[in-house]
């Protein structure tokens, strides 16, 4: 957990040093020029509204950036953006799907077993209540399946280590 926090903090500090946050509270992300050019060549002829990136931590100093084609409005609402050439594109993290839950009245939703195999979504009760009846509550999660994506593996400085993109940089 500490390694992941250090990696995330390093990426955020680097991004903040390289770009100012704009008036819309965008959290900008940059990769090095070689990586940016490789990504740009891949997305050049794709509709901008379909482009998003999923970042996966593959080791303590390596990240895999997946090009995903998504029309999910939730992804478009993220304030984390990858800057490529002259545009910002939405970024989501793999951990967004590991720990995501829906909200109701500004509280996370859980699944509550009202009777055997009959479930209802409710706002999360207190820790005390959940400890008493732990077996009755289930966490609501999302899943993402990334199958045969175009990807770029980068180091902690944004340098391209590997890609399966056939569009190489010059």
Backbone bond lengths (Angstrom), bond angles and torsions (degrees), N, CA, C in turn:
res aa  C-N    CA-C-N  psi(-1)  N-CA   C-N-CA  omega(-1)  CA-C   N-CA-C  phi
1 X - - - 1.451 - - 1.527 110.14 -
2 X 1.339 118.21 -39.58 1.453 121.21 -179.26 1.529 110.87 -65.40
3 X 1.340 116.88 -38.61 1.464 120.29 178.53 1.515 110.54 -62.20
4 X 1.320 117.10 -43.31 1.466 121.36 -179.65 1.516 110.21 -63.37
5 X 1.329 117.32 -42.46 1.463 120.64 178.33 1.521 111.35 -62.11
6 X 1.331 117.53 -42.59 1.464 121.13 178.49 1.521 110.92 -62.82
7 X 1.316 116.75 -40.89 1.463 120.75 -179.79 1.521 110.31 -65.30
8 X 1.306 116.64 -46.41 1.462 120.55 -179.45 1.526 110.16 -63.76
9 X 1.327 117.77 -42.88 1.463 120.95 179.11 1.519 110.54 -63.35
10 X 1.330 117.67 -41.29 1.459 121.28 178.65 1.522 111.38 -61.77
11 X 1.313 116.84 -44.61 1.473 120.24 179.00 1.527 110.24 -63.06
12 X 1.317 116.86 -45.27 1.466 120.03 -178.65 1.520 111.85 -63.92
13 X 1.325 118.05 -44.36 1.458 121.02 179.28 1.519 110.50 -62.43
14 X 1.326 116.90 -43.83 1.467 120.60 178.02 1.511 111.07 -60.04
15 X 1.320 116.18 -46.83 1.467 120.20 179.96 1.520 111.19 -62.32
16 X 1.310 117.50 -42.51 1.460 120.13 -179.38 1.520 111.66 -66.83
17 X 1.322 117.73 -34.43 1.461 120.66 178.74 1.526 111.69 -70.32
18 X 1.294 118.00 -30.20 1.453 121.61 -175.17 1.522 113.89 -87.33
19 X 1.311 118.25 -27.89 1.473 122.32 -179.52 1.515 110.08 -137.68
20 X 1.329 116.91 149.52 1.465 121.14 172.71 1.515 108.22 -84.57
21 X 1.299 115.53 148.35 1.462 119.74 176.14 1.523 107.46 -74.85
22 X 1.328 116.25 130.13 1.468 118.53 -177.72 1.521 111.02 -81.04
23 X 1.319 115.41 177.97 1.465 121.65 -174.57 1.528 112.61 -62.26
24 X 1.319 118.39 -20.35 1.462 121.27 -179.32 1.524 111.93 -90.29
25 X 1.307 117.75 12.11 1.465 123.71 179.65 1.521 112.98 63.06
26 X 1.309 116.98 33.49 1.453 120.70 175.75 1.521 109.70 -67.79
27 X 1.311 115.50 135.36 1.461 120.83 172.21 1.524 105.38 -98.63
28 X 1.335 117.38 103.67 1.463 120.67 -174.17 1.525 112.43 -83.51
29 X 1.320 115.38 143.00 1.460 122.22 176.08 1.515 108.87 -123.45
30 X 1.333 116.16 140.19 1.457 122.24 176.61 1.517 110.01 -127.09
31 X 1.308 115.35 146.95 1.464 122.44 170.37 1.525 105.84 -116.90
32 X 1.329 118.05 172.16 1.462 117.59 -178.18 1.529 110.40 -72.54
33 X 1.309 116.65 169.94 1.461 122.71 -171.85 1.530 112.61 -59.98
34 X 1.323 118.26 -43.59 1.466 120.94 -179.63 1.530 111.16 -60.47
35 X 1.309 116.28 -44.39 1.467 121.08 178.61 1.519 110.36 -65.42
36 X 1.323 116.73 -44.94 1.463 121.01 179.92 1.529 111.20 -60.11
37 X 1.320 117.28 -43.26 1.471 120.63 179.33 1.525 111.38 -63.91
38 X 1.319 117.74 -40.47 1.454 121.28 179.11 1.535 110.56 -63.91
39 X 1.329 116.06 -44.03 1.462 119.77 178.17 1.524 110.03 -65.10
40 X 1.315 116.97 -44.15 1.468 121.38 -178.12 1.526 111.32 -58.85
41 X 1.318 117.05 -44.15 1.472 119.99 179.16 1.533 110.90 -61.12
42 X 1.306 116.80 -33.85 1.463 120.74 -178.14 1.535 112.04 -74.24
43 X 1.322 116.88 -34.21 1.466 119.65 -175.12 1.524 113.47 -98.62
44 X 1.307 117.55 -4.98 1.464 123.20 -173.16 1.527 113.88 -48.87
45 X 1.319 118.81 -42.60 1.459 121.77 -175.60 1.525 113.63 -106.97
46 X 1.333 116.72 19.72 1.462 120.95 178.13 1.534 109.17 -101.74
47 X 1.321 117.76 148.67 1.473 119.72 176.43 1.535 110.32 -63.39
48 X 1.321 116.83 128.57 1.469 122.00 -176.88 1.523 112.76 -54.69
49 X 1.331 116.67 -39.01 1.469 119.70 -176.17 1.528 112.68 -68.96
50 X 1.324 118.34 -14.03 1.466 121.58 179.03 1.528 112.96 -94.22
51 X 1.319 117.67 -5.57 1.460 121.12 -172.07 1.523 111.37 -96.42
52 X 1.322 115.12 129.75 1.461 122.35 172.91 1.527 106.72 -150.08
53 X 1.311 115.63 164.42 1.457 120.95 -179.09 1.517 109.85 -128.14
54 X 1.323 114.73 138.97 1.457 122.66 175.48 1.518 106.58 -110.43
55 X 1.322 117.35 125.50 1.463 121.27 179.07 1.515 109.23 -105.20
56 X 1.308 114.20 126.84 1.466 122.62 -179.25 1.523 108.42 -119.42
57 X 1.307 117.23 133.61 1.465 121.80 175.43 1.527 107.73 -83.36
58 X 1.347 116.89 114.97 1.463 118.90 -177.73 1.521 112.85 -100.38
59 X 1.323 118.10 -17.64 1.464 122.85 171.97 1.515 107.09 -161.62
60 X 1.328 116.57 -176.14 1.459 118.05 -174.91 1.532 113.92 -66.74
61 X 1.327 118.92 -17.83 1.462 120.08 178.42 1.520 113.08 -136.46
62 X 1.313 116.78 21.12 1.473 121.49 179.44 1.522 109.71 -132.00
63 X 1.313 113.70 141.30 1.457 121.03 -179.96 1.514 108.75 -131.39
64 X 1.309 115.13 144.95 1.459 121.38 177.89 1.517 107.66 -111.36
65 X 1.328 115.72 120.63 1.452 121.40 178.41 1.520 106.86 -100.52
66 X 1.331 116.46 115.63 1.456 122.02 178.49 1.522 108.66 -97.06
67 X 1.315 116.74 134.41 1.454 121.35 169.95 1.514 106.44 -83.48
68 X 1.328 115.79 119.87 1.456 119.01 178.87 1.522 108.58 -121.64
69 X 1.283 115.26 144.06 1.455 121.56 178.57 1.512 106.85 -103.73
70 X 1.320 116.17 111.29 1.448 120.67 -171.94 1.507 111.19 -136.51
71 X 1.298 116.65 139.23 1.459 120.78 172.77 1.522 110.00 -114.17
72 X 1.321 115.76 16.00 1.460 122.40 179.37 1.533 108.82 -69.93
73 X 1.314 117.03 121.90 1.463 120.99 -177.40 1.526 112.14 -63.20
74 X 1.325 118.15 -30.29 1.464 120.61 178.59 1.518 111.35 -60.99
75 X 1.309 117.02 -39.91 1.461 120.08 179.61 1.520 110.25 -66.28
76 X 1.311 117.45 -39.61 1.461 120.62 -179.72 1.533 111.65 -66.04
77 X 1.330 118.44 -21.45 1.458 121.61 -177.84 1.525 113.84 -83.42
78 X 1.318 118.25 -11.01 1.454 120.35 -178.14 1.523 111.00 -60.75
79 X 1.323 116.42 146.45 1.455 119.72 176.52 1.528 112.21 -94.69
80 X 1.316 117.25 -0.19 1.472 121.55 176.24 1.519 107.41 -89.28
81 X 1.327 116.31 124.09 1.464 120.63 -173.91 1.526 110.37 -135.91
82 X 1.337 113.98 139.14 1.459 121.25 175.04 1.521 107.70 -95.47
83 X 1.328 116.08 126.71 1.461 120.79 -179.48 1.524 109.23 -89.20
84 X 1.329 115.62 119.77 1.462 122.26 177.64 1.525 107.86 -128.50
85 X 1.312 116.07 120.12 1.466 125.80 -179.15 1.526 111.00 59.33
86 X 1.304 119.15 -87.14 1.466 120.82 -179.20 1.526 112.10 -136.94
87 X 1.325 116.51 19.49 1.469 121.44 -175.95 1.524 110.69 -135.25
88 X 1.317 114.93 155.82 1.461 121.71 171.73 1.519 109.18 -104.18
89 X 1.330 116.22 139.73 1.466 122.78 179.44 1.526 109.03 -126.70
90 X 1.331 117.43 143.16 1.475 120.73 -177.26 1.526 112.97 -62.13
91 X 1.317 113.61 143.04 1.468 121.92 175.14 1.523 108.23 -121.37
92 X 1.311 115.94 136.26 1.455 121.69 167.50 1.522 107.00 -125.26
93 X 1.291 116.43 159.21 1.457 121.49 179.64 1.518 109.36 -112.03
94 X 1.301 115.59 149.30 1.460 120.93 178.44 1.528 110.01 -55.63
95 X 1.323 116.79 -36.77 1.460 120.59 -179.78 1.523 112.62 -65.68
96 X 1.349 117.23 -21.11 1.465 119.59 175.20 1.523 110.62 -57.76
97 X 1.305 117.04 -31.80 1.459 121.18 -178.98 1.528 111.90 -88.33
98 X 1.329 117.48 -25.65 1.464 119.45 178.25 1.525 111.66 -70.48
99 X 1.330 117.20 -37.53 1.459 120.98 -171.96 1.525 113.85 -116.19
100 X 1.312 117.98 4.17 1.456 122.53 -178.81 1.522 111.32 -66.75
101 X 1.319 115.49 145.29 1.448 121.57 168.34 1.519 108.22 -148.24
102 X 1.304 116.98 158.61 1.461 120.90 178.33 1.518 109.76 -81.06
103 X 1.335 115.68 158.08 1.458 121.63 177.74 1.519 110.80 -111.63
104 X 1.329 114.35 148.96 1.453 121.92 171.54 1.523 105.49 -142.62
105 X 1.314 116.69 122.88 1.470 121.49 -177.43 1.531 111.67 53.68
106 X 1.315 115.67 42.02 1.476 123.35 179.50 1.528 113.64 60.39
107 X 1.318 116.40 27.53 1.466 121.75 173.99 1.516 108.15 -130.73
108 X 1.338 116.96 144.99 1.463 119.04 176.24 1.525 111.17 -61.95
109 X 1.324 115.57 147.19 1.466 121.21 175.99 1.515 110.17 -91.80
110 X 1.301 114.83 144.20 1.461 121.44 170.76 1.520 107.33 -128.51
111 X 1.288 114.75 162.30 1.453 120.63 176.75 1.529 106.93 -96.46
112 X 1.310 116.21 127.17 1.461 121.91 -177.40 1.519 108.87 -114.48
113 X 1.327 116.07 130.04 1.466 121.10 179.03 1.523 108.93 -85.93
114 X 1.347 115.85 102.59 1.463 121.30 -179.30 1.520 111.98 -70.30
115 X 1.307 115.70 -42.83 1.458 122.68 173.80 1.524 105.96 -147.35
116 X 1.315 116.95 175.27 1.460 119.78 -173.92 1.532 111.24 -53.09
117 X 1.346 114.86 118.88 1.465 124.69 179.09 1.529 114.61 61.48
118 X 1.323 117.40 21.43 1.472 122.14 174.26 1.524 107.07 -118.88
119 X 1.341 115.96 114.53 1.456 121.62 -173.11 1.523 111.64 -115.20
120 X 1.317 115.02 150.15 1.462 122.29 178.23 1.528 107.37 -137.90
121 X 1.337 116.84 139.48 1.461 120.75 176.04 1.522 108.80 -82.03
122 X 1.338 115.45 127.86 1.466 120.74 179.38 1.524 109.08 -135.39
123 X 1.337 116.02 161.29 1.465 120.26 172.42 1.514 108.43 -66.90
124 X 1.300 116.31 144.07 1.464 121.36 -175.16 1.528 111.00 -61.89
125 X 1.330 117.02 128.98 1.467 119.55 177.12 1.532 110.82 -78.60
126 X 1.304 115.59 179.28 1.463 120.91 -179.86 1.531 111.14 -64.83
127 X 1.298 115.64 163.31 1.470 121.35 176.70 1.531 109.65 -58.09
128 X 1.324 115.79 -43.66 1.465 120.55 -179.12 1.529 111.72 -57.52
129 X 1.335 116.37 -46.12 1.468 120.73 179.42 1.526 110.96 -64.66
130 X 1.318 116.33 -42.56 1.472 119.08 -179.50 1.522 111.31 -66.81
131 X 1.325 117.80 -34.79 1.473 119.87 178.14 1.520 111.28 -66.14
132 X 1.329 117.28 -37.66 1.471 121.31 179.82 1.528 111.61 -64.92
133 X 1.334 116.46 -39.80 1.461 121.64 -174.42 1.532 111.14 -127.57
134 X 1.301 116.30 46.51 1.472 122.07 -174.38 1.531 112.74 -52.94
135 X 1.298 118.16 -36.51 1.463 122.78 -176.93 1.529 113.11 -69.24
136 X 1.339 118.33 -13.19 1.467 121.29 -177.64 1.532 113.63 -90.42
137 X 1.329 117.53 -10.77 1.456 120.69 -173.95 1.522 111.73 -112.11
138 X 1.306 115.46 138.78 1.458 121.78 175.41 1.513 109.19 -128.48
139 X 1.323 116.09 145.22 1.459 120.57 179.44 1.517 110.29 -84.32
140 X 1.321 115.73 139.74 1.459 120.83 177.80 1.529 107.66 -88.01
141 X 1.310 116.89 125.41 1.466 121.87 -177.98 1.514 110.33 -128.40
142 X 1.336 114.30 158.36 1.458 122.43 171.71 1.514 106.91 -107.71
143 X 1.298 116.12 160.80 1.453 121.02 174.67 1.517 108.65 -127.86
144 X 1.302 114.87 151.51 1.457 119.89 172.23 1.518 106.81 -132.80
145 X 1.307 115.09 133.39 1.459 120.88 176.86 1.515 106.78 -115.00
146 X 1.306 116.11 120.89 1.449 121.48 177.94 1.518 106.30 -110.31
147 X 1.312 114.57 111.03 1.454 120.59 -174.63 1.523 109.49 -119.17
148 X 1.313 116.94 120.97 1.468 122.77 177.15 1.528 113.02 54.40
149 X 1.302 117.29 45.35 1.462 120.31 179.46 1.531 110.13 -79.10
150 X 1.309 114.11 159.00 1.460 119.95 166.70 1.519 104.53 -80.84
151 X 1.327 117.12 134.15 1.457 119.07 -175.76 1.522 111.54 -140.58
152 X 1.323 113.75 162.46 1.458 123.13 174.44 1.510 106.38 -133.28
153 X 1.318 116.92 127.28 1.456 120.99 174.31 1.530 105.99 -99.64
154 X 1.332 114.73 126.65 1.459 120.55 -178.22 1.516 109.69 -123.83
155 X 1.338 115.25 159.77 1.461 119.09 174.59 1.531 108.73 -90.05
156 X 1.315 116.32 -174.20 1.459 120.24 -175.84 1.530 113.87 -72.80
157 X 1.318 117.13 -1.23 1.458 121.34 174.47 1.525 111.55 -107.58
158 X 1.332 116.50 4.07 1.456 121.08 179.17 1.516 114.07 86.35
159 X 1.326 116.44 5.40 1.464 120.96 -178.31 1.525 110.58 -76.98
160 X 1.313 115.70 135.45 1.463 121.93 -179.25 1.526 110.59 -68.02
161 X 1.323 115.69 125.02 1.459 122.28 179.08 1.532 109.47 -105.03
162 X 1.336 115.39 -40.71 1.464 120.23 -177.04 1.520 108.71 -159.39
163 X 1.322 116.48 149.80 1.456 121.44 173.70 1.519 108.82 -150.07
164 X 1.311 115.80 155.16 1.461 119.89 172.23 1.528 110.08 -105.88
165 X 1.327 116.30 7.67 1.475 120.79 176.90 1.517 108.17 -68.72
166 X 1.330 116.48 134.65 1.459 119.09 177.87 1.521 111.31 -81.86
167 X 1.317 116.24 -8.72 1.461 121.53 179.85 1.530 108.17 -93.93
168 X 1.302 116.48 91.29 1.466 122.22 -178.09 1.515 110.47 -79.25
169 X 1.342 115.48 158.79 1.458 119.95 175.23 1.519 109.51 -77.83
170 X 1.354 115.57 161.80 1.481 120.12 179.49 1.507 111.50 -71.08
